[in-house]
């Protein structure tokens, strides 16, 4: 018994050491190193031109389009209002003073302060949500920088929600399928207990389409493209206009740019 | 050895059945949560961790505190702890199991938790916390099992166990350090972004753990024939007094940095905790008053040496830390949210019942293990 236990412990100890050594090298090699594949490949990003966006006039075309093609559940309170507590949102609006609350000041132009700003996942170049995920259920795609989600692997620990500085991630506090009025069969629905967010319409990009929100915007306020292509519309826009990003000081390198 | 848990007094069995009843009731609430989702808790998209994670954090501290008896006894050969070391080690085991259960009940998809092992992610602190906690559990099971077995046979523990005991000392420190790292490295949560978080966790652990052990030793003296004597209790009290003073000092360090620097995103969380309309305001002030009361009872030797007053001080100490490092610590990380909005949180009845279930489970395991340990002692004597 003593010998058995001893040899068991030896094996267990050695394998634990092996795992630790591998993990340590991964940790040193893998994290925070500039990603070579992405450098040579595409870097998809979006510019939101707040001067053109008609959100203040009540336009919600992009939100409606996105939430309908992605089967985003619409949780309501018994009174019929949006249930803010458990709301799931991929793209939504909030006032400038909240979205950019570090830019807010007492004498800010009233029109800017209360301006509705479109918000979505920033598809950060250095995404904190990816770093904290204990199961790699969320990851940054090598070829174009999209921050992806695997809804079948997610354990629902909500560490990514805690790590995201932008409030871009939603959790399914109850079964989303029960509140879907219509289901788009070409896109998966989610189960309760998993996190979801915007995936930059990767399913449409694969089919050669542009993101649904960009496609549906009549004002051309949403522009999407490859930052590595210096002749792209998005690069031209960024070259010729002053743009800001949310909480750029945190080093997450958000890839949604705003022209105010 | 486990058969010793199957024979006990009437009081023992009443206690066991009360605990089983609480576990059964809590399980029904958990089944409801499993069916309906975490929507039955008070959690929301803004405060996505709450009561469960708060209890987890507090219990990691209790687990780590076993080192406060193991270190003096094994490294410094401090003989007065001979009788209570096994109690400390045995306390760590249900504490770790409770930590794991609190994580389990917090999961949206609890049965996918194996994914943490199937897809190990060394960049995630949650992965390292899992490694640290499971390793610590295995170490404590092994060490307490082997040392108790030797005690039963009245022989000294085998030499090969010593390295494991030595490893368990820094390992205990590591579990609470890694638990602090879960929170302290997130740029999204300025409230937790402080290098003093891990030291604070350790100081609060090394005061609340020994305080709990004192209460358990005093309780055992009343309900069983076990008497550890005065010296180990007094030594634990001194340890708790030093660690609690250090804990309060470190909180002071935090307050200075936050308020002298005057950075709004760091200050707003403290303002939410201590002023305004938030649910936690009365709790946090209670924690402050209890901390002051604890220090004024546990530092002066005259009151500390009185076991009745000491017991009161241990209760106030544990409550103070339970509030501060549990709900205060976790919830204020989320409020105000990244948009600057104050969205409050309060646990629901189901959430509290499920938590009570986990506490009852821990108490059940602890009772059984203490019963075995004390029966072994009695059979030798």
Interface residues (C-beta under 8 A of the other chain):
Chain A: X2 X6 X9 X12 X16 X19 X20 X23 X24 X26 X27 X30 X31 X84 X85 X86 X87 X94 X98 X99 X101 X128 X130 X131 X132 X133 X134 X135 X136 X137 X153 X154 X155 X156 X157 X158 X159 X161 X162 X163 X164 X165 X166 X167 X170 X171 X172 X173 X174 X175 X191 X192 X193 X194 X195 X247 X250 X251 X252
Chain B: X36 X37 X38 X39 X43 X44 X45 X46 X48 X49 X103 X106 X107 X108 X109 X110 X112 X113 X115 X116 X118 X119 X120 X121 X122 X123 X124 X125 X126 X127 X130 X131 X135 X138 X142 X158 X160 X164 X182 X186 X187 X188 X189 X333 X334 X337 X338 X339 X340 X341
